[in-house]
Amino acid sequence: MPDELQRIMAIDDPYRLLREVTVRLSEAQQEVTELARLRRRVVQDLHAQGMSYAQIAVEAGLSRGRIHQIRHTGPAPEGAFLGRGTVTVATPLRRDDERGRTVVAVDDVSSGKSLEDLARSYDLGVTSEHVPVSGHIDLNRDGLVVVCGPRMSEEMWDMYAKDPVLRWEKAKDGPWTVVDHRTGTVYRSGQDSDPARPYDVGYLGRLPRPDGKGSVLAIAGIHTQGSLGVVHLLSSDLNALWGQVGEQRFSTLVGVEYDPETSEPQSAELLTPLYQHDEETAA
């Protein structure tokens, strides 16, 4: 019998026992889900390398039918792009100076809800929180997906600054831009152009935590429509993104055409390659 189970069974206080059992069951269910995800990924990888299900079955000591079942059922491997177990989706609070109160932008609410729905569709647990107006957020946690630009949080500013290729910079005429230092291309929002048009630029990257013990999935737009476009791209092309970068650190930019009345993305496409940071650092 595992030591943890023995410890829980030895608890005398029934209320504490109930709490401990509930927490452990939740943890165990998450562990089973992630093991099933990993098992399916291994079968998919072996099959993609040219092995037949029959060959995999022989080597693994399982039936061919069982291998085929694993390949087509259970949590999809690409869900790990967002995190493992439980992910926390953080969206920013904003200060309404005119009304003197704290508010949440409608686009941020939409981005957060869509990310939560996407994570649940891959059998991930989900919690949500807000980046306060102060911008302070503890980034040294597993499973963080943060929708927040560098202007609104010093912690996020420092994190974005670790990107070896894409940098947030303010243009001489005032608006914020993102500069690709590999190509020298400056990307700016259509809202800040003359004439203005319903087009924005979003950032997507997996960046190192301050403590160096993991990564944070970071999403931001020059304006809020850019963030919505990134989430739209994740919802439609997560499998392709996962296939290219897996769980490695990377960053890219997304061009977003949106409905000027609703801010809903009409199209979202990659503007840059998926820059893998290990390769960029080595170069």
Number of C-alpha atoms within 10 A of each C-alpha: 5 6 8 9 11 10 10 15 12 9 13 9 8 9 10 12 15 13 11 15 15 12 11 15 12 12 14 12 12 18 14 12 19 22 14 18 24 17 19 22 18 15 21 19 13 14 15 10 9 9 14 15 20 15 16 18 18 12 9 11 10 12 15 17 12 11 23 18 12 19 20 12 11 18 22 20 21 19 23 21 20 26 21 20 21 19 23 21 24 23 25 24 21 18 16 11 8 6 8 8 9 13 13 14 15 11 18 20 15 16 24 25 16 17 25 20 13 20 24 15 13 18 19 23 18 17 13 15 14 19 20 17 14 13 20 14 16 11 20 16 15 17 23 25 24 24 28 24 25 19 13 18 19 15 16 21 16 12 19 22 14 15 21 18 20 25 17 21 15 13 13 7 7 9 14 18 19 22 20 18 12 11 10 10 12 15 20 22 24 18 15 19 11 7 7 10 14 18 26 27 30 31 27 24 24 26 22 20 19 17 10 9 10 17 24 23 22 22 25 24 27 25 20 21 29 30 31 32 32 28 27 22 21 21 15 12 12 17 16 12 15 18 12 11 16 16 15 16 21 24 25 20 27 22 24 30 22 21 14 12 7 9 18 17 23 13 15 24 17 17 15 15 10 17 20 19 20 12 10 13 10 6 6
